Structure formats: C-alpha cells, structure tokens
Amino acid sequence: MLALTLPLAFQCSVLVSSLGSFLQRTEDPNTSTTSWESGAVIAHLLRTYDTSHTLSLPPSSPPQLLIDVDKWTAFLLSTLGPMLGQVNWYRHYNPTKNDDALHRYEAQTYRCFDVLEGQLKKSEGASVLEGGFGAVDCHFWPWVKQYAFAGLSLDQYPLIQKWLRTVGEREEVKAAYKKVAAAAKA
C-alpha cells in the first residue's frame, strides 16, 4: 500500500480541487477506485486516509457538526463553485461576449461571498467551521483563491481575505501548490 500521510492526503485534496475541472478522472491505486468529481475524491481521501480524523470529523461526532460539514460542502459544490466557474467561463473562455450573463454570475458569486463572510465571522476568519481548520477549509480554499483570476474583488470581505492568507500560509498548502506548478511545467 502507498504510504499516504495526512499532509500528503491534504496536498492531494488541494490538487484535486485546483485541477478538478481539468482532470478526467482520479485513481487511487491502494483501493482500485476511480472518481471524476472533486467532492467525491475528497470524501474518499478523508474516509480512506484520515483515519485519525485530523481534518475530518469522526462519525460519532455530534449530529449538528456532521450536518455543518455536509451543508458547507454542499454549498461549495452546488452554489459557490458553479457560480465562480461561470464567472470564469464568461470572462475568459466563452467565445461570444455576454455581459448580462457575466454580471449575473458575478452578482451570484458576491452573494456567495456574503454568505461565506458571515460564516467566517463565527471563527473571526480562522476557519469556515468554528472547530478550526479542517476538510471544509481544504475544499473551499482553492475555489475562493481564484477570485482575482475571475476579476472579482474582496475589498468588502476582510474575513475572507484573512482566511485566504491564513490557509495559504500553511506548509501543506505551499507544498501542494509547488506540485501544481511543477505539474504545469511538465
């Protein structure tokens, strides 16, 4: 079995979230499983490799904590991620200029940022969930980090800015993005 340490599992989750739209599928040689969706990949990494629950919650956690992880993951996968993705599509890739669509998705992304900023108030910008840095932060960070590429501003979101800096300073994140940069050059 491949020795996948938790820092490496975290790096994998960052890589998956960062490259998810470019990956056709991911394969875990230890379990002979494949997936093509970042949420499913990260859930698999946590179930399989975070057995000490350093980033994830144990199943015996209070139900509300488990629901909080699920609802914020669902918010990312069903709302924030798609809205931000559409901003990038209409700003950078759509061959036909469509300012109405771009402005709609910008407004929706800012609405999502409003929700995230409100949630970050509960931890004073330290983590998405009040319990401290965890899997939800790992999953959100690569998406929110692309705000500048999307042409969006965080001027009205001081806690999102603080959270992005805090997470971005983690050694695991720096190591993951070195791998992203190396892969891009390969």
N, C-alpha and C positions, 0 to 999 in steps of 0.2 A: 504494500500500500504506500502511496505517496505520502510523505510526512507533510501534511498541510497544517502549519501552525496557525494560531488565530491571527497574528499580524498578516500572514500571507493570505488567509481567508478574507480579511478586511481588504487587502490590496486587490484581491480578485473581485470583491464586490464593487470597489471603486472602478476597476477596469470594466466590469460588466456594465455598470451604469453609464460610464463615459463612452463606451464603444457600442452600447446595446443596439443602437439603430444601424450600426454597420456590420454587426455580427449576424451571420446566417443561422448559426447555432453554436451552442457551447456543449462540450462533452467532458464529463467527469470520468477519468479512467479508473478511479477507485470503485465506482459504483455502477459503471457502464450505463449511465443515464445521460440524456441529452435534453436540452431546452433551447428555446429561441426567444424567450421573453425575460427581461431583466428582473422583474418581480419574482418570477418562478425560480430563476437562477439564484437570486439572493436568498430566497426562502430555503432552497436546497442547501446552499452553503451553510446557512445557520443551523438547520436541522442536523446536517451531517458532521460539521466540523466545529461548531461552537457548543460542544457538549458540556463545557463548564459554564455556559451562559454568560460569557463576558460581554457580548454585545446584544444578545437576545434574552428574553425572559424565559424562565423555566415554565413548563406547562402548569405547574402548581401555583403560579403567581395569582394574586387576586384578579378576579374576572375583569374588573374595570381597567387594570393595567394592560391586560391582553387585548381588550377591546380598543384601547387607545393606540396600541401599536397597529392593530388592523385598520382602524379608521384613518390614521395618518398615512399609512401605506396606500390605502385605497384612494385617499385624496391626491396623493402624488401621482399614482398610476392612472387615475381616471380624470383628473382635472388639471393640476398644475403642469405635469409633464406634457400632456397633449396641447394645452394652450401655449406653452412656451415653444413646443415643437412647431406649432402652426405659425407663431411669430417668425421663427427662423425660416420656415418654408416660404412665407410671403415676402420676407425681407431679402433673402439670399438666393432662393432656388427656383421659385415659380417663374416660368418664362414670360408669363403675362402679368404686367403690373396690375395690382388690385389693392388700392389704398383703403377701400372700405373694409375688405377682409383683414388687412394688416391692422388697421385701427381697432377693429372688433377684437382681434386676438390679443393685441396689446392691452386693451382695457380689461379683458378677462384675466390676463396674466397679472396685471396690477391688482385686480380683485383677489387673486390667489395670494399675492404678496401681502395684501392687507390681512388676510386670514393667518398666514404664517407669522407675520409680525405680532399679531395678537397672541398667538400661541407662545412665541418666544418670550413674551413679557412674563410668563409664568416662571421662567428659569433665568430671567434677566439676560437673555441672549446666549446662555451657555449651551443649551441643547433644545431640540424640538420637544422632547418629553421631559417632564420635570425630574425624572430619576437620574438624569445625567447622560453623557454621551453613550450612544448605542446604535443599534442597527438602523433605526429610523434616520438618524443623522447621516449614517453611511450612505443610505439610499437617496436622501434628498440632496446632499451636498453637490454632487456632480451636475445635477439638473439646475439648481439655483445658481451655481457658479457661472453658468453660461449667460447670465443676464446681459453682460456687456456685449457679447457677440450678437445677442438678439437686439441690441440697440436700445436697451431699457436702462433706466436709472434707478439706483437705490437711495437717492437723496432723501426720500421720505421714509426710509426704512432703516433706522440706525441699529436696531437689534439684528436684522438680517445681516447687515454689514459686519457687526461684531461677531456673529455666529460664523459667517464665512471665514473671517480671519482666524478665529479660534480653531475651527476644524482644519483649515488649511495649514496651520502651523503644526499639526500632529505629524509625527515621524512616519506613521503608516501612510498618510495621505501623500506626503512628499515622495516616499518610495514608490507608491503606486503611479504617480504622475511621471516619475523618471522612467518607469516601464512603458507608459503610454508614449512618451517622447521617443524612446528607443524603438518601439514598435512602429511608429510613424516613419522613422528613418530607414527601417529595414525594407 
